[in-house]
């Protein structure tokens, strides 16, 4: 009888660059707070803010309508797609 080889399961390790705490800019800190956070937590807080303030476009949920605080983060744009939002938010992290 042939002996079956056991597959070793390699545990996934989180990407350290993704988990690194980033400091938000002054404009972004008005939304997510002033504490350094990993990008994933920053995005989570940003979405909480968007949903709490009903800023998703009613017709197209992929678009975010900017309020006064988000205008500074979105480079003055009144509406951005959720994909564009990620790119614009990254400019506010250090």
N, CA, C and O atoms as a Tinker XYZ file with bonds, in Angstrom:
   376  protein
     1  N      0.828000   -1.189000    0.000000    73     2
     2  CA     0.000000    0.000000    0.000000    64     1     3
     3  C      0.867000    1.245000    0.000000    63     2     4     5
     4  O      1.812000    1.355000    0.781000    81     3
     5  N      0.547000    2.166000   -0.865000    73     3     6
     6  CA     1.308000    3.409000   -0.926000    64     5     7
     7  C      0.860000    4.325000    0.209000    63     6     8     9
     8  O     -0.332000    4.491000    0.466000    81     7
     9  N      1.829000    4.902000    0.866000    73     7    10
    10  CA     1.521000    5.799000    1.978000    64     9    11
    11  C      1.172000    7.176000    1.426000    63    10    12    13
    12  O      1.900000    7.723000    0.598000    81    11
    13  N      0.068000    7.728000    1.885000    73    11    14
    14  CA    -0.348000    9.050000    1.414000    64    13    15
    15  C      0.517000   10.113000    2.066000    63    14    16    17
    16  O      0.804000   10.071000    3.262000    81    15
    17  N      0.919000   11.058000    1.249000    73    15    18
    18  CA     1.710000   12.176000    1.773000    64    17    19
    19  C      0.769000   13.197000    2.387000    63    18    20    21
    20  O     -0.261000   13.542000    1.808000    81    19
    21  N      1.135000   13.671000    3.560000    73    19    22
    22  CA     0.337000   14.704000    4.206000    64    21    23
    23  C      0.712000   16.059000    3.639000    63    22    24    25
    24  O      1.889000   16.397000    3.512000    81    23
    25  N     -0.293000   16.814000    3.306000    73    23    26
    26  CA    -0.042000   18.170000    2.814000    64    25    27
    27  C      0.127000   19.080000    4.021000    63    26    28    29
    28  O     -0.684000   19.072000    4.947000    81    27
    29  N      1.173000   19.843000    3.990000    73    27    30
    30  CA     1.364000   20.807000    5.070000    64    29    31
    31  C      0.601000   22.072000    4.709000    63    30    32    33
    32  O      0.745000   22.622000    3.617000    81    31
    33  N     -0.189000   22.502000    5.632000    73    31    34
    34  CA    -0.986000   23.707000    5.414000    64    33    35
    35  C     -0.185000   24.895000    5.905000    63    34    36    37
    36  O      0.154000   25.006000    7.084000    81    35
    37  N      0.105000   25.773000    4.971000    73    35    38
    38  CA     0.861000   26.966000    5.318000    64    37    39
    39  C     -0.126000   28.053000    5.741000    63    38    40    41
    40  O     -1.025000   28.420000    4.985000    81    39
    41  N      0.054000   28.556000    6.944000    73    39    42
    42  CA    -0.839000   29.607000    7.416000    64    41    43
    43  C     -0.543000   30.893000    6.670000    63    42    44    45
    44  O      0.611000   31.224000    6.398000    81    43
    45  N     -1.599000   31.605000    6.348000    73    43    46
    46  CA    -1.436000   32.894000    5.667000    64    45    47
    47  C     -0.971000   33.925000    6.679000    63    46    48    49
    48  O     -1.538000   34.060000    7.763000    81    47
    49  N      0.052000   34.634000    6.308000    73    47    50
    50  CA     0.505000   35.723000    7.170000    64    49    51
    51  C      0.059000   37.025000    6.530000    63    50    52    53
    52  O      0.169000   37.193000    5.316000    81    51
    53  N     -0.441000   37.943000    7.338000    73    51    54
    54  CA    -0.902000   39.209000    6.766000    64    53    55
    55  C      0.257000   39.988000    6.152000    63    54    56    57
    56  O      1.386000   39.935000    6.640000    81    55
    57  N     -0.035000   40.698000    5.096000    73    55    58
    58  CA     0.958000   41.527000    4.430000    64    57    59
    59  C      1.357000   42.655000    5.383000    63    58    60    61
    60  O      0.535000   43.496000    5.748000    81    59
    61  N      2.617000   42.659000    5.774000    73    59    62
    62  CA     3.057000   43.633000    6.777000    64    61    63
    63  C      2.921000   45.080000    6.294000    63    62    64    65
    64  O      2.674000   45.978000    7.099000    81    63
    65  N      3.076000   45.307000    5.009000    73    63    66
    66  CA     2.915000   46.669000    4.490000    64    65    67
    67  C      1.456000   47.103000    4.593000    63    66    68    69
    68  O      1.167000   48.272000    4.851000    81    67
    69  N      0.554000   46.174000    4.392000    73    67    70
    70  CA    -0.877000   46.477000    4.464000    64    69    71
    71  C     -1.305000   46.714000    5.910000    63    70    72    73
    72  O     -2.215000   47.503000    6.166000    81    71
    73  N     -0.656000   46.038000    6.852000    73    71    74
    74  CA    -1.034000   46.146000    8.263000    64    73    75
    75  C     -0.305000   47.275000    8.996000    63    74    76    77
    76  O     -0.599000   47.549000   10.159000    81    75
    77  N      0.641000   47.925000    8.323000    73    75    78
    78  CA     1.407000   49.002000    8.941000    64    77    79
    79  C      0.492000   50.182000    9.276000    63    78    80    81
    80  O     -0.307000   50.619000    8.447000    81    79
    81  N      0.621000   50.683000   10.490000    73    79    82
    82  CA    -0.194000   51.827000   10.903000    64    81    83
    83  C      0.249000   53.079000   10.149000    63    82    84    85
    84  O      1.433000   53.412000   10.106000    81    83
    85  N     -0.722000   53.757000    9.562000    73    83    86
    86  CA    -0.453000   54.963000    8.779000    64    85    87
    87  C     -1.089000   56.153000    9.494000    63    86    88    89
    88  O     -2.157000   56.035000   10.097000    81    87
    89  N     -0.417000   57.298000    9.417000    73    87    90
    90  CA    -0.924000   58.518000   10.051000    64    89    91
    91  C     -1.780000   59.265000    9.036000    63    90    92    93
    92  O     -1.308000   59.559000    7.938000    81    91
    93  N     -3.042000   59.581000    9.383000    73    91    94
    94  CA    -3.892000   60.319000    8.441000    64    93    95
    95  C     -3.535000   61.803000    8.406000    63    94    96    97
    96  O     -3.021000   62.358000    9.377000    81    95
    97  N     -3.820000   62.433000    7.262000    73    95    98
    98  CA    -3.634000   63.880000    7.144000    64    97    99
    99  C     -4.676000   64.569000    8.025000    63    98   100   101
   100  O     -5.578000   63.919000    8.553000    81    99
   101  N     -4.548000   65.877000    8.178000    73    99   102
   102  CA    -5.495000   66.649000    8.985000    64   101   103
   103  C     -6.910000   66.504000    8.416000    63   102   104   105
   104  O     -7.869000   66.332000    9.168000    81   103
   105  N     -7.036000   66.572000    7.084000    73   103   106
   106  CA    -8.353000   66.464000    6.440000    64   105   107
   107  C     -8.978000   65.095000    6.688000    63   106   108   109
   108  O    -10.165000   65.001000    7.000000    81   107
   109  N     -8.187000   64.042000    6.553000    73   107   110
   110  CA    -8.692000   62.680000    6.747000    64   109   111
   111  C     -8.950000   62.400000    8.227000    63   110   112   113
   112  O     -9.852000   61.634000    8.564000    81   111
   113  N     -8.169000   63.011000    9.105000    73   111   114
   114  CA    -8.328000   62.809000   10.552000    64   113   115
   115  C     -9.692000   63.300000   11.043000    63   114   116   117
   116  O    -10.198000   62.801000   12.049000    81   115
   117  N    -10.287000   64.264000   10.353000    73   115   118
   118  CA   -11.621000   64.747000   10.723000    64   117   119
   119  C    -12.665000   63.644000   10.563000    63   118   120   121
   120  O    -13.725000   63.687000   11.187000    81   119
   121  N    -12.359000   62.664000    9.730000    73   119   122
   122  CA   -13.302000   61.585000    9.438000    64   121   123
   123  C    -12.973000   60.317000   10.221000    63   122   124   125
   124  O    -13.860000   59.704000   10.815000    81   123
   125  N    -11.692000   59.921000   10.224000    73   123   126
   126  CA   -11.311000   58.631000   10.816000    64   125   127
   127  C    -10.625000   58.756000   12.170000    63   126   128   129
   128  O    -10.336000   57.742000   12.806000    81   127
   129  N    -10.362000   59.965000   12.618000    73   127   130
   130  CA    -9.653000   60.157000   13.881000    64   129   131
   131  C     -8.176000   60.391000   13.646000    63   130   132   133
   132  O     -7.675000   60.164000   12.544000    81   131
   133  N     -7.482000   60.839000   14.662000    73   131   134
   134  CA    -6.091000   61.259000   14.526000    64   133   135
   135  C     -5.078000   60.148000   14.784000    63   134   136   137
   136  O     -3.883000   60.342000   14.562000    81   135
   137  N     -5.539000   58.982000   15.251000    73   135   138
   138  CA    -4.629000   57.886000   15.594000    64   137   139
   139  C     -4.115000   57.176000   14.343000    63   138   140   141
   140  O     -4.874000   56.980000   13.394000    81   139
   141  N     -2.836000   56.790000   14.327000    73   139   142
   142  CA    -2.333000   55.969000   13.216000    64   141   143
   143  C     -3.058000   54.622000   13.188000    63   142   144   145
   144  O     -3.208000   53.970000   14.222000    81   143
   145  N     -3.504000   54.212000   12.006000    73   143   146
   146  CA    -4.236000   52.965000   11.829000    64   145   147
   147  C     -3.756000   52.239000   10.578000    63   146   148   149
   148  O     -3.246000   52.877000    9.657000    81   147
   149  N     -3.912000   50.909000   10.527000    73   147   150
   150  CA    -3.639000   50.193000    9.277000    64   149   151
   151  C     -4.632000   50.635000    8.202000    63   150   152   153
   152  O     -5.725000   51.102000    8.522000    81   151
   153  N     -4.262000   50.490000    6.942000    73   151   154
   154  CA    -5.131000   50.906000    5.837000    64   153   155
   155  C     -6.510000   50.248000    5.923000    63   154   156   157
   156  O     -7.525000   50.882000    5.635000    81   155
   157  N     -6.539000   48.984000    6.318000    73   155   158
   158  CA    -7.816000   48.277000    6.392000    64   157   159
   159  C     -8.753000   48.930000    7.403000    63   158   160   161
   160  O     -9.949000   49.062000    7.140000    81   159
   161  N     -8.226000   49.341000    8.555000    73   159   162
   162  CA    -9.045000   50.005000    9.574000    64   161   163
   163  C     -9.454000   51.400000    9.115000    63   162   164   165
   164  O    -10.560000   51.859000    9.401000    81   163
   165  N     -8.556000   52.066000    8.403000    73   163   166
   166  CA    -8.835000   53.405000    7.877000    64   165   167
   167  C    -10.015000   53.321000    6.896000    63   166   168   169
   168  O    -10.933000   54.139000    6.944000    81   167
   169  N     -9.973000   52.332000    6.020000    73   167   170
   170  CA   -11.045000   52.136000    5.040000    64   169   171
   171  C    -12.352000   51.793000    5.738000    63   170   172   173
   172  O    -13.413000   52.285000    5.355000    81   171
   173  N    -12.275000   50.954000    6.759000    73   171   174
   174  CA   -13.462000   50.555000    7.518000    64   173   175
   175  C    -14.127000   51.789000    8.155000    63   174   176   177
   176  O    -15.344000   51.953000    8.078000    81   175
   177  N    -13.321000   52.645000    8.779000    73   175   178
   178  CA   -13.853000   53.848000    9.421000    64   177   179
   179  C    -14.435000   54.819000    8.385000    63   178   180   181
   180  O    -15.450000   55.470000    8.629000    81   179
   181  N    -13.782000   54.901000    7.246000    73   179   182
   182  CA   -14.264000   55.771000    6.177000    64   181   183
   183  C    -15.640000   55.311000    5.685000    63   182   184   185
   184  O    -16.532000   56.132000    5.471000    81   183
   185  N    -15.808000   54.003000    5.508000    73   183   186
   186  CA   -17.103000   53.463000    5.074000    64   185   187
   187  C    -18.165000   53.651000    6.150000    63   186   188   189
   188  O    -19.326000   53.912000    5.834000    81   187
   189  N    -17.784000   53.521000    7.409000    73   187   190
   190  CA   -18.741000   53.775000    8.499000    64   189   191
   191  C    -19.257000   55.217000    8.416000    63   190   192   193
   192  O    -20.449000   55.476000    8.578000    81   191
   193  N    -18.333000   56.142000    8.161000    73   191   194
   194  CA   -18.683000   57.562000    8.040000    64   193   195
   195  C    -19.619000   57.778000    6.842000    63   194   196   197
   196  O    -20.622000   58.484000    6.948000    81   195
   197  N    -19.282000   57.164000    5.710000    73   195   198
   198  CA   -20.082000   57.319000    4.483000    64   197   199
   199  C    -21.500000   56.793000    4.708000    63   198   200   201
   200  O    -22.475000   57.442000    4.328000    81   199
   201  N    -21.609000   55.624000    5.323000    73   199   202
   202  CA   -22.938000   55.033000    5.546000    64   201   203
   203  C    -23.725000   55.795000    6.606000    63   202   204   205
   204  O    -24.933000   55.985000    6.467000    81   203
   205  N    -23.041000   56.233000    7.671000    73   203   206
   206  CA   -23.703000   56.975000    8.744000    64   205   207
   207  C    -24.303000   58.280000    8.215000    63   206   208   209
   208  O    -25.387000   58.691000    8.629000    81   207
   209  N    -23.579000   58.925000    7.290000    73   207   210
   210  CA   -24.020000   60.207000    6.743000    64   209   211
   211  C    -24.764000   60.072000    5.414000    63   210   212   213
   212  O    -25.042000   61.066000    4.743000    81   211
   213  N    -25.082000   58.825000    5.042000    73   211   214
   214  CA   -25.853000   58.549000    3.820000    64   213   215
   215  C    -25.233000   59.222000    2.593000    63   214   216   217
   216  O    -25.910000   59.956000    1.873000    81   215
   217  N    -23.949000   58.969000    2.360000    73   215   218
   218  CA   -23.229000   59.640000    1.277000    64   217   219
   219  C    -23.071000   58.788000    0.016000    63   218   220   221
   220  O    -22.512000   59.252000   -0.977000    81   219
   221  N    -23.561000   57.539000    0.051000    73   219   222
   222  CA   -23.535000   56.740000   -1.171000    64   221   223
   223  C    -24.614000   57.262000   -2.104000    63   222   224   225
   224  O    -25.717000   57.587000   -1.663000    81   223
   225  N    -24.302000   57.343000   -3.389000    73   223   226
   226  CA   -25.261000   57.831000   -4.376000    64   225   227
   227  C    -26.461000   56.884000   -4.429000    63   226   228   229
   228  O    -26.285000   55.666000   -4.461000    81   227
   229  N    -27.655000   57.423000   -4.438000    73   227   230
   230  CA   -28.872000   56.608000   -4.421000    64   229   231
   231  C    -29.031000   55.781000   -5.699000    63   230   232   233
   232  O    -29.495000   54.642000   -5.646000    81   231
   233  N    -28.651000   56.346000   -6.836000    73   231   234
   234  CA   -28.815000   55.653000   -8.121000    64   233   235
   235  C    -27.693000   54.659000   -8.378000    63   234   236   237
   236  O    -27.945000   53.563000   -8.879000    81   235
   237  N    -26.464000   55.018000   -8.044000    73   235   238
   238  CA   -25.308000   54.156000   -8.281000    64   237   239
   239  C    -24.501000   54.052000   -6.993000    63   238   240   241
   240  O    -23.743000   54.960000   -6.654000    81   239
   241  N    -24.665000   52.959000   -6.289000    73   239   242
   242  CA   -24.041000   52.771000   -4.967000    64   241   243
   243  C    -22.511000   52.749000   -5.022000    63   242   244   245
   244  O    -21.854000   52.837000   -3.984000    81   243
   245  N    -21.941000   52.631000   -6.225000    73   243   246
   246  CA   -20.480000   52.649000   -6.354000    64   245   247
   247  C    -19.909000   54.049000   -6.226000    63   246   248   249
   248  O    -18.702000   54.218000   -6.054000    81   247
   249  N    -20.774000   55.055000   -6.309000    73   247   250
   250  CA   -20.324000   56.448000   -6.220000    64   249   251
   251  C    -20.563000   57.003000   -4.825000    63   250   252   253
   252  O    -21.558000   56.693000   -4.170000    81   251
   253  N    -19.623000   57.831000   -4.394000    73   251   254
   254  CA   -19.692000   58.470000   -3.087000    64   253   255
   255  C    -19.864000   59.969000   -3.307000    63   254   256   257
   256  O    -19.089000   60.589000   -4.035000    81   255
   257  N    -20.881000   60.545000   -2.676000    73   255   258
   258  CA   -21.107000   61.993000   -2.738000    64   257   259
   259  C    -20.361000   62.633000   -1.573000    63   258   260   261
   260  O    -20.526000   62.222000   -0.425000    81   259
   261  N    -19.556000   63.620000   -1.861000    73   259   262
   262  CA   -18.731000   64.247000   -0.832000    64   261   263
   263  C    -19.518000   65.273000   -0.030000    63   262   264   265
   264  O    -20.276000   66.069000   -0.585000    81   263
   265  N    -19.326000   65.242000    1.283000    73   263   266
   266  CA   -19.832000   66.318000    2.132000    64   265   267
   267  C    -18.656000   67.267000    2.357000    63   266   268   269
   268  O    -17.613000   67.118000    1.720000    81   267
   269  N    -18.810000   68.223000    3.241000    73   267   270
   270  CA   -17.757000   69.217000    3.475000    64   269   271
   271  C    -16.424000   68.581000    3.875000    63   270   272   273
   272  O    -15.372000   68.997000    3.390000    81   271
   273  N    -16.459000   67.570000    4.759000    73   271   274
   274  CA   -15.233000   66.916000    5.205000    64   273   275
   275  C    -14.580000   66.100000    4.094000    63   274   276   277
   276  O    -13.356000   66.091000    3.971000    81   275
   277  N    -15.383000   65.417000    3.289000    73   275   278
   278  CA   -14.825000   64.577000    2.220000    64   277   279
   279  C    -14.314000   65.390000    1.034000    63   278   280   281
   280  O    -13.441000   64.921000    0.304000    81   279
   281  N    -14.834000   66.591000    0.828000    73   279   282
   282  CA   -14.347000   67.426000   -0.282000    64   281   283
   283  C    -12.840000   67.643000   -0.178000    63   282   284   285
   284  O    -12.136000   67.621000   -1.187000    81   283
   285  N    -12.348000   67.853000    1.039000    73   283   286
   286  CA   -10.907000   68.075000    1.239000    64   285   287
   287  C    -10.109000   66.814000    0.907000    63   286   288   289
   288  O     -9.003000   66.901000    0.374000    81   287
   289  N    -10.662000   65.654000    1.216000    73   287   290
   290  CA    -9.978000   64.385000    0.941000    64   289   291
   291  C    -10.070000   64.038000   -0.544000    63   290   292   293
   292  O     -9.135000   63.462000   -1.102000    81   291
   293  N    -11.175000   64.377000   -1.183000    73   291   294
   294  CA   -11.414000   64.039000   -2.587000    64   293   295
   295  C    -10.903000   65.099000   -3.561000    63   294   296   297
   296  O    -11.354000   65.143000   -4.705000    81   295
   297  N     -9.979000   65.948000   -3.137000    73   295   298
   298  CA    -9.404000   66.993000   -3.995000    64   297   299
   299  C    -10.475000   67.908000   -4.589000    63   298   300   301
   300  O    -10.358000   68.335000   -5.738000    81   299
   301  N    -11.516000   68.210000   -3.812000    73   299   302
   302  CA   -12.546000   69.135000   -4.253000    64   301   303
   303  C    -13.612000   68.534000   -5.151000    63   302   304   305
   304  O    -14.515000   69.248000   -5.586000    81   303
   305  N    -13.533000   67.237000   -5.441000    73   303   306
   306  CA   -14.538000   66.593000   -6.301000    64   305   307
   307  C    -15.795000   66.321000   -5.489000    63   306   308   309
   308  O    -15.724000   65.861000   -4.349000    81   307
   309  N    -16.954000   66.612000   -6.090000    73   307   310
   310  CA   -18.236000   66.427000   -5.395000    64   309   311
   311  C    -18.671000   64.967000   -5.373000    63   310   312   313
   312  O    -19.431000   64.560000   -4.495000    81   311
   313  N    -18.192000   64.175000   -6.337000    73   311   314
   314  CA   -18.543000   62.762000   -6.379000    64   313   315
   315  C    -17.377000   61.965000   -6.951000    63   314   316   317
   316  O    -16.761000   62.366000   -7.939000    81   315
   317  N    -17.078000   60.820000   -6.313000    73   315   318
   318  CA   -16.028000   59.929000   -6.808000    64   317   319
   319  C    -16.536000   58.496000   -6.737000    63   318   320   321
   320  O    -17.448000   58.184000   -5.972000    81   319
   321  N    -15.928000   57.625000   -7.551000    73   319   322
   322  CA   -16.269000   56.204000   -7.462000    64   321   323
   323  C    -15.525000   55.612000   -6.272000    63   322   324   325
   324  O    -14.540000   56.186000   -5.807000    81   323
   325  N    -15.988000   54.469000   -5.777000    73   323   326
   326  CA   -15.325000   53.868000   -4.623000    64   325   327
   327  C    -13.881000   53.478000   -4.958000    63   326   328   329
   328  O    -13.033000   53.438000   -4.067000    81   327
   329  N    -13.597000   53.193000   -6.225000    73   327   330
   330  CA   -12.238000   52.834000   -6.627000    64   329   331
   331  C    -11.340000   54.069000   -6.640000    63   330   332   333
   332  O    -10.189000   54.016000   -6.207000    81   331
   333  N    -11.876000   55.174000   -7.139000    73   331   334
   334  CA   -11.132000   56.434000   -7.148000    64   333   335
   335  C    -10.908000   56.928000   -5.718000    63   334   336   337
   336  O     -9.881000   57.536000   -5.417000    81   335
   337  N    -11.879000   56.661000   -4.841000    73   335   338
   338  CA   -11.789000   57.086000   -3.454000    64   337   339
   339  C    -10.534000   56.494000   -2.788000    63   338   340   341
   340  O     -9.824000   57.188000   -2.060000    81   339
   341  N    -10.276000   55.217000   -3.046000    73   339   342
   342  CA    -9.102000   54.549000   -2.454000    64   341   343
   343  C     -7.827000   55.253000   -2.874000    63   342   344   345
   344  O     -6.941000   55.476000   -2.050000    81   343
   345  N     -7.726000   55.603000   -4.146000    73   343   346
   346  CA    -6.541000   56.290000   -4.653000    64   345   347
   347  C     -6.379000   57.661000   -4.004000    63   346   348   349
   348  O     -5.271000   58.051000   -3.636000    81   347
   349  N     -7.484000   58.391000   -3.863000    73   347   350
   350  CA    -7.428000   59.730000   -3.271000    64   349   351
   351  C     -7.102000   59.668000   -1.780000    63   350   352   353
   352  O     -6.369000   60.518000   -1.274000    81   351
   353  N     -7.634000   58.680000   -1.076000    73   351   354
   354  CA    -7.369000   58.531000    0.361000    64   353   355
   355  C     -5.904000   58.204000    0.604000    63   354   356   357
   356  O     -5.322000   58.674000    1.581000    81   355
   357  N     -5.300000   57.406000   -0.270000    73   355   358
   358  CA    -3.886000   57.039000   -0.106000    64   357   359
   359  C     -2.971000   58.259000   -0.100000    63   358   360   361
   360  O     -1.907000   58.227000    0.518000    81   359
   361  N     -3.369000   59.333000   -0.778000    73   359   362
   362  CA    -2.578000   60.563000   -0.788000    64   361   363
   363  C     -2.565000   61.237000    0.596000    63   362   364   365
   364  O     -1.702000   62.065000    0.885000    81   363
   365  N     -3.531000   60.867000    1.435000    73   363   366
   366  CA    -3.664000   61.487000    2.755000    64   365   367
   367  C     -3.079000   60.627000    3.876000    63   366   368   369
   368  O     -3.345000   60.861000    5.055000    81   367
   369  N     -2.284000   59.636000    3.496000    73   367   370
   370  CA    -1.658000   58.763000    4.500000    64   369   371
   371  C     -0.151000   58.917000    4.464000    63   370   372   373
   372  O      0.452000   59.038000    3.397000    81   371
   373  N      0.454000   58.911000    5.654000    73   371   374
   374  CA     1.917000   58.965000    5.714000    64   373   375
   375  C      2.433000   58.016000    6.760000    63   374   376
   376  O      3.644000   57.918000    6.961000    81   375
